[in-house]
C-alpha cells in the first residue's frame, strides 16, 4: 500500500546548488553508467554540471524528492566530423531517506557522506509509490514548480496507484492504476520532442491508432536561451495489450501463421501515416534532397564497412542500392515526404485484447539530433524498419531461422498498408531497397559493437540486399 496521497507540491527551484550536486557526484559516477538508458556507455564520466534542480518534497523530512536535470561530461569518441558538445543532459528523480526499506533495495543509488544530504540515502525515486504519486498530482493540478511545467488536456483521477515498469527500456515508465502510463524521457534535449508533438497532432486528427497525450511535463531552460525541455508524457494505458515483438515470437515458436496480424499492422501504419499527412506539412524531395539522402546512406555504409570487416565483401553490392536511387534522382524522379514514426519496429506496436493495433514511442532514433528526427521522410522509411523487424523475429524465436515466415509477414504487411494507404510500398522497389539497406547496415554496426552473437541476423539481410533480391 502506498502512503497517503500527497498534496500538490509547492516547492521552488533549488537555484545554484553546487553543494547538492557535489555531494551526489561520486554516487552518480558509479550509478548512472549502469542504467539501461544511459547513452554514453564505454566512456568515463569526468564530471557533472547542474542544468536545473527542483525540490518536490523537502529533503529534511522523512521522504525527500529532487527533480534534477544533470549534464554528464564525457570525452567524445574520436569520430571524424563529430562536433564537440557540452555533454548529454539526463532527467533524474532522486528520492532521499534515512534508510531504504527492503522493497526499495533495487533502487539504491548510494549513501551520501557530505554536503546538504550527508548521512542520508538516495535512490531512484520512481520505484517508490509516493514520489510517483507526487508527479501524478502535479499533472492533475497543472502545477508550476520552479522551472517545471505540468500541463494536461483531460481530467485525471487522484486515486490511481502507481507501479514502475521494470522491463528494460531506453526511458522509464510508470503505470497508474491500469489507466495511464507516464513515459519519462531520460536523455533530454531542448526543443519540440516528436514523442509529444506527433501524438498531439494525431489526437487532433482523431486517429485511433495512437494513445492520445493526456498530460505532459516540460522544463523551462534556466538561461532562457534555449527552448523548453520535454520531460515526460502521460497517455492512456492499453490494458492487457501484447507487445508486437513478444507476440510475433510467441506465434512463431508455436508454428502459427502471423500474416493476418502483419496485414492488420500494415493497415494501422497506413492509417497513422495518412493522419500525419493531414495534420502536418508534406514536402517534395527533388534532386538535391535525394542526392543528400544518398550521400548520407553512402557515408554510413563506408563507416560501417571500415568498422566491421565482415561487411566489406558486400559493400559494392550495397552501394548499388544507393546508386540506383541516385540514378532516379538524376532522371528527375521525386518523392513526397512527410512526418513519420522514425523508428518503427514490432516492439513499438501494441495489440489490444480486442485485436486493435496501436503505434507508440514516436521519439525517433534517440541517438540522432532532434532536428533530424523531426525532418519529413518518405513513408517507406517506416515500412523498411518494420520489414527488417519481421526478419529479426524470424531469427529470434529460439528455433532455426524461418525466412518463409518472414517473407509471408513482409508481403502481408505491405498488402495491408496498400489497402489503406492506396499504394503498395513494393511498387517503389528502388527506394524501399535503399532504406532497407541503410537499416541493415546500421544493424550490422550495432550488433558488431554490442551483440556480436546477433551479427548473422543483419548479415543475412545484407547478402540478400547486396544482390538486389526482394
C-alpha positions in Angstrom: 0.0 0.0 0.0 1.2 3.5 -0.7 1.3 6.2 1.8 -1.4 8.9 2.0 -1.9 10.9 -1.2 0.3 14.0 -1.0 -0.9 17.4 -1.8 0.4 19.0 -5.0 4.0 20.1 -4.2 4.7 23.8 -4.0 8.4 23.8 -3.5 10.5 26.0 -5.7 13.6 25.5 -7.7 16.9 24.9 -5.9 18.8 27.6 -7.7 22.6 27.3 -7.8 23.1 24.1 -5.7 26.7 23.2 -6.2 26.8 21.6 -2.8 23.9 19.3 -3.7 25.5 18.1 -7.0 29.0 17.8 -5.5 27.6 15.5 -2.8 25.9 13.3 -5.3 28.8 13.3 -7.8 30.7 10.2 -6.7 27.5 8.2 -6.4 26.2 9.2 -9.8 29.5 8.4 -11.5 29.0 4.8 -10.4 25.2 4.5 -10.8 24.4 6.4 -14.0 26.6 4.4 -16.4 24.8 1.2 -15.3 21.4 2.4 -16.3 19.9 1.0 -19.5 19.0 4.5 -20.7 22.5 6.0 -20.3 23.7 6.9 -23.8 27.4 7.2 -23.1 28.4 3.7 -22.2 32.1 2.8 -22.7 33.3 6.4 -22.0 34.2 7.5 -18.5 32.1 10.3 -16.8 34.5 13.1 -16.0 32.1 15.4 -14.2 28.6 16.8 -13.9 27.0 20.2 -14.2 23.6 21.2 -13.0 21.1 22.4 -15.6 18.2 22.6 -13.1 17.2 21.3 -9.6 13.8 21.4 -8.1 12.8 20.2 -4.6 9.5 18.5 -4.9 9.4 17.2 -1.3 11.6 18.7 1.4 14.8 16.8 2.0 14.8 17.4 5.7 11.6 15.4 6.1 11.0 11.6 6.3 11.0 11.5 2.5 12.7 14.0 0.2 12.4 14.3 -3.5 14.6 16.1 -6.0 14.0 16.6 -9.7 17.3 17.1 -11.4 18.5 17.9 -14.9 22.1 17.0 -14.9 24.6 17.2 -17.7 27.2 14.3 -17.8 30.6 15.3 -19.2 32.4 12.6 -21.1 35.3 12.5 -23.6 34.0 12.2 -27.1 34.7 9.2 -29.3 37.3 10.1 -31.9 34.8 10.1 -34.8 35.8 12.3 -37.7 33.5 15.2 -38.2 32.0 15.0 -34.7 31.1 18.4 -33.3 32.1 18.8 -29.6 29.1 19.3 -27.3 28.8 20.1 -23.6 27.5 16.6 -22.6 24.2 14.7 -22.6 21.5 16.1 -20.2 19.7 13.5 -18.1 16.5 13.7 -16.1 16.8 12.2 -12.6 14.3 11.8 -9.9 16.2 11.4 -6.6 14.5 10.1 -3.5 16.0 10.9 -0.1 15.5 8.8 3.0 17.4 8.0 6.2 17.4 4.3 5.2 15.7 2.3 2.5 13.1 -0.3 3.3 13.9 -3.7 1.7 11.3 -3.2 -1.1 13.4 -0.3 -2.4 16.8 -2.1 -2.3 16.9 -2.4 -6.1 16.5 1.4 -6.4 19.6 2.3 -4.3 22.0 4.9 -5.6 24.1 5.2 -2.5 24.8 6.8 0.9 25.8 10.5 0.9 28.7 11.4 3.1 29.0 15.1 2.7 27.1 18.2 1.7 23.4 19.1 2.4 22.3 15.4 2.2 25.1 14.0 4.4 24.0 10.9 6.3 21.0 10.3 4.0 20.4 7.6 1.5 19.5 8.5 -2.1 17.7 6.3 -4.6 15.8 6.1 -7.9 12.5 7.6 -6.7 10.3 6.0 -9.4 10.4 2.7 -7.6 8.7 4.4 -4.6 4.9 4.9 -4.9 4.7 8.2 -3.1 7.1 10.1 -5.3 5.3 8.7 -8.3 2.0 10.0 -6.8 3.6 13.4 -6.4 4.3 13.5 -10.1 0.7 12.5 -11.0 -0.7 15.0 -8.6 1.3 17.8 -10.2 0.0 16.7 -13.6 -3.6 16.5 -12.2 -3.5 20.1 -10.9 -1.5 21.6 -13.8 1.2 22.7 -11.3 4.1 25.0 -11.9 7.1 24.2 -9.6 10.3 26.2 -10.2 11.1 25.6 -13.8 8.9 22.6 -14.1 5.5 22.9 -16.0 2.8 20.2 -15.7 0.1 20.5 -18.3 -2.9 18.4 -19.1 -5.6 18.1 -21.8 -8.1 16.0 -19.8 -9.2 15.3 -16.2 -7.0 12.9 -14.2 -8.4 10.9 -11.2 -6.4 11.4 -8.0 -6.6 7.9 -6.6 -4.6 5.9 -9.1 -1.9 3.5 -7.6 1.4 3.7 -9.4 3.8 0.9 -10.3 7.1 1.3 -12.1 7.6 -0.7 -15.3 10.7 -2.8 -14.7 11.2 -4.1 -18.3 14.4 -2.7 -19.9 13.7 0.5 -21.8 15.6 3.4 -23.2 13.4 5.6 -20.9 11.4 5.0 -17.8 7.7 4.3 -17.4 5.2 4.3 -14.5 1.7 2.8 -14.8 -1.1 4.4 -12.8 -3.9 2.0 -11.9 -4.1 0.4 -15.3 -5.5 3.8 -16.5 -2.5 5.8 -17.6 1.2 5.3 -18.4 3.7 8.0 -17.8 6.8 7.8 -20.0 9.7 9.9 -18.6 12.4 10.7 -21.1 15.8 10.2 -19.6 18.2 11.8 -22.1 16.5 15.1 -22.8 17.1 17.9 -25.3 15.7 21.4 -25.6 13.1 21.7 -28.4 10.0 20.1 -29.7 10.1 16.4 -29.0 8.2 14.2 -31.6 7.1 11.9 -28.8 4.7 14.6 -27.7 4.4 16.6 -31.0 3.2 13.7 -33.2 0.7 12.1 -30.8 -0.8 15.5 -30.2 -1.2 16.1 -33.9 -2.7 12.7 -34.4 -5.2 13.3 -31.5 -6.4 16.4 -33.2 -7.0 14.4 -36.3 -9.0 11.8 -34.4 -6.5 9.0 -35.2 -7.4 6.0 -33.0 -4.1 4.1 -33.6 -2.0 6.1 -31.2 -2.8 6.7 -27.5 -3.5 10.5 -27.2 -1.5 12.5 -24.7 -3.4 13.2 -21.5 -0.8 15.4 -19.9 2.9 16.2 -20.2 5.9 17.7 -18.3 8.3 20.4 -19.6 11.1 22.4 -18.1 11.9 26.0 -18.9 15.7 26.4 -19.5 17.4 28.4 -16.7 19.1 30.8 -19.1 16.1 31.4 -21.4 18.5 30.9 -24.3 17.1 27.5 -25.3 13.7 26.1 -26.0 11.9 24.2 -23.2 12.8 20.5 -22.5 10.0 17.9 -22.9 10.4 15.6 -19.9 7.5 13.2 -20.0 4.2 12.3 -21.5 1.1 10.7 -19.8 -1.1 8.6 -22.1 -3.9 6.1 -21.7 -2.7 2.6 -20.7 -3.7 -0.1 -23.2 -4.7 -2.7 -20.6 -3.9 -6.3 -21.5 -2.1 -5.3 -24.6 0.6 -7.6 -26.1 3.9 -6.2 -27.3 4.2 -6.8 -31.0 7.7 -8.3 -30.8 6.8 -10.7 -28.0 3.5 -11.6 -29.7 5.3 -12.4 -33.0 7.9 -14.5 -31.2 5.2 -16.5 -29.4 3.3 -17.2 -32.6 6.4 -18.2 -34.5 7.5 -20.5 -31.6 4.1 -22.2 -31.8 4.4 -22.5 -35.6 1.4 -20.2 -36.1 0.9 -18.0 -39.1 1.3 -14.3 -38.4 0.2 -13.0 -41.7 -3.2 -11.8 -40.6 -1.6 -9.8 -37.8 1.0 -8.4 -40.2 -1.7 -7.3 -42.6 -3.6 -5.6 -39.8 -0.4 -3.9 -38.6 0.2 -2.6 -42.2 -3.3 -1.1 -42.2 -2.6 0.6 -38.8 0.7 2.0 -40.1 -1.0 3.4 -43.2 -3.8 5.0 -41.0 -1.1 6.8 -38.9 0.8 8.0 -42.0 -2.4 9.2 -43.6 -3.4 11.1 -40.5 0.1 12.6 -40.1 0.0 13.8 -43.8 -3.3 15.6 -43.0 -2.1 17.1 -39.7 1.4 18.3 -40.7 3.0 19.7 -43.8 4.3 17.5 -46.6 7.3 18.3 -48.9 8.6 17.1 -52.2 12.0 15.6 -52.3 13.8 16.7 -55.5 17.2 16.1 -57.0 19.1 18.0 -54.3 17.4 16.4 -51.3 17.6 12.9 -52.8 21.3 13.3 -53.5 21.9 14.5 -50.0 20.0 11.4 -48.7 22.1 9.1 -50.8 25.3 10.8 -49.6 24.3 10.1 -46.0 23.5 6.5 -46.7 26.8 6.0 -48.6 28.7 7.7 -45.8 27.1 5.4 -43.2 27.9 2.3 -45.3 31.6 3.3 -45.7 32.0 4.0 -42.0 30.3 0.6 -41.1 32.5 -1.3 -43.6 35.6 0.3 -42.1 34.5 -0.8 -38.6 33.1 -4.3 -39.4 35.4 -6.3 -41.7 32.8 -8.9 -42.4 30.7 -6.3 -44.1 33.3 -5.3 -46.7 32.8 -8.1 -49.3 29.1 -6.9 -49.6 29.9 -3.2 -49.8 29.9 -2.9 -53.6 26.5 -4.6 -53.9 25.1 -2.4 -51.2 26.5 0.7 -52.8 24.4 -0.3 -55.9 21.2 0.1 -53.9 22.1 3.7 -53.2 23.4 4.4 -56.7 20.1 3.2 -58.2 18.3 5.8 -56.1 20.8 8.5 -57.2 20.1 7.5 -60.8 16.4 8.1 -60.3 17.1 11.5 -58.7 19.2 12.5 -61.7 16.4 11.4 -64.0 14.1 13.9 -62.2 12.2 11.4 -60.1 10.7 13.0 -56.9 9.1 11.6 -53.8 6.7 13.1 -51.3 8.0 13.2 -47.7 6.1 13.8 -44.5 6.4 13.3 -40.8 6.8 9.6 -39.9 7.3 7.5 -36.8 11.0 7.3 -37.4 11.9 4.2 -35.5 9.2 1.7 -36.4 9.5 -1.9 -35.5 7.4 -4.7 -33.8 8.5 -3.5 -30.3 6.9 -0.1 -31.0 3.5 -1.7 -31.5 0.8 -2.9 -29.1 -2.1 -5.3 -29.9 -5.1 -4.8 -27.6 -7.2 -7.8 -26.5 -9.9 -6.7 -29.0 -7.3 -7.1 -31.8 -6.6 -3.4 -32.5 -3.0 -2.4 -33.2 -1.6 0.7 -31.6 1.7 2.5 -32.5 3.7 4.0 -29.6 7.0 5.7 -28.9 7.3 8.4 -31.5 10.6 9.7 -30.1 12.5 8.5 -33.2 16.1 7.2 -33.0 17.4 8.7 -29.8 21.0 8.9 -31.0 20.1 11.3 -33.8 19.8 15.0 -33.3 16.3 16.3 -32.6 16.1 18.4 -35.8 16.9 15.3 -37.9 14.3 13.3 -36.1 11.7 15.9 -37.0 12.5 16.0 -40.7 10.0 14.9 -43.3 10.8 11.5 -44.7 9.2 9.2 -47.3 6.8 6.8 -45.6 8.9 3.9 -46.9 11.4 4.7 -44.2 8.9 3.3 -41.6 7.9 0.4 -43.8 11.6 -0.6 -44.2 12.0 -0.6 -40.4 9.0 -2.9 -40.0 10.2 -5.3 -42.7 13.6 -5.6 -41.0 11.7 -6.3 -37.7 9.9 -9.3 -39.3 13.3 -10.6 -40.4 14.7 -10.2 -36.9 11.8 -12.1 -35.4 12.3 -14.9 -37.9 15.8 -15.4 -36.5 15.0 -14.9 -32.8 12.3 -17.4 -31.8 14.7 -20.0 -30.5 14.4 -22.4 -33.4 16.1 -22.4 -36.8 15.6 -19.2 -38.9 12.3 -19.0 -40.6 12.8 -17.0 -43.8 9.4 -18.2 -45.3 7.6 -16.9 -42.2 9.3 -13.5 -42.5 8.6 -13.3 -46.3 4.9 -14.0 -45.7 4.7 -11.3 -43.0 6.5 -8.8 -45.2 4.1 -9.4 -48.0 1.0 -9.3 -45.8 2.2 -6.1 -44.1 2.7 -4.3 -47.5 -0.6 -5.6 -48.7 -2.4 -4.3 -45.6 -0.6 -1.0 -46.0 -1.8 -0.7 -49.6 -5.4 -1.4 -48.5 -5.5 1.9 -46.5 -2.6 4.0 -48.0 -3.7 3.4 -51.6 -0.1 2.4 -52.7 1.8 -0.7 -52.1 5.4 0.1 -50.8 6.7 -2.7 -53.1 5.8 -0.6 -56.1 8.8 1.6 -55.2 11.4 -1.1 -55.1 14.4 1.2 -55.5 13.5 3.5 -52.6 12.5 0.5 -50.4 15.7 -1.3 -51.1 17.8 1.8 -50.3 16.0 2.3 -47.0 16.2 -1.4 -46.1 19.9 -1.4 -46.9 20.6 1.6 -44.8 18.8 0.0 -41.9 20.6 -3.3 -42.3 24.0 -1.5 -42.4 23.0 0.2 -39.1 22.1 -3.1 -37.6 25.4 -4.7 -38.6 27.3 -1.9 -36.9 25.2 -2.1 -33.8 25.4 -5.8 -33.4 29.1 -5.9 -34.0 29.6 -3.4 -31.2 27.0 -4.6 -28.7 25.8 -8.1 -29.5 28.3 -10.0 -31.7 26.2 -13.2 -31.5 23.4 -11.4 -33.3 25.6 -10.3 -36.2 24.4 -13.2 -38.5 20.9 -11.7 -38.5 21.6 -8.5 -40.3 24.3 -10.1 -42.4 21.7 -12.5 -43.8 19.7 -9.4 -45.0 22.9 -7.8 -46.3 23.6 -10.8 -48.5 20.1 -10.5 -50.0 20.1 -6.8 -50.4 23.6 -6.7 -52.0 22.3 -8.8 -54.9 19.1 -6.7 -55.3 16.8 -9.6 -54.4 13.4 -8.7 -52.9 
